[in-house]
Amino acid sequence: MTHEDESARSDLDALRAEIGAVDRELVELIARRLRLAARIGELKASLGLPVLDPAREAEVIRRAAAGAREKGADPELVRAVLWQIIDHARRVQE
């Protein structure tokens, strides 16, 4: 292996380690969001509010898509991921 190959391999390993750290952060953020959703579900129940709030969900998705565009991320990907998380959060709240 040449010095350039070794350098490229080292760069690849470092980038993969960084992605691993980001993945761990994403998992923690998703878990945190679901804990918050569970608490919101408890409050909704005590207030007699329905779990489903389409207007609120749409606003969350619009805001996230706008944030994705600002950060140079694919807004459709962000929408798809958040819809999945929201769907799971609804189940947590029920």
Residue pairs with C-beta under 8 A, 6 or more apart in sequence:
1 9
30 85
33 85
33 89
34 85
34 88
34 89
34 92
37 89
37 92
37 93
38 92
38 93
40 93
41 51
41 92
41 93
41 94
44 50
44 51
44 93
51 90
51 93
51 94
52 90
57 86
60 82
60 86
61 79
61 82
61 83
61 86
64 78
64 79
64 82
65 75
65 78
65 79
66 75
67 78
68 74
68 75
68 77
68 78
69 75
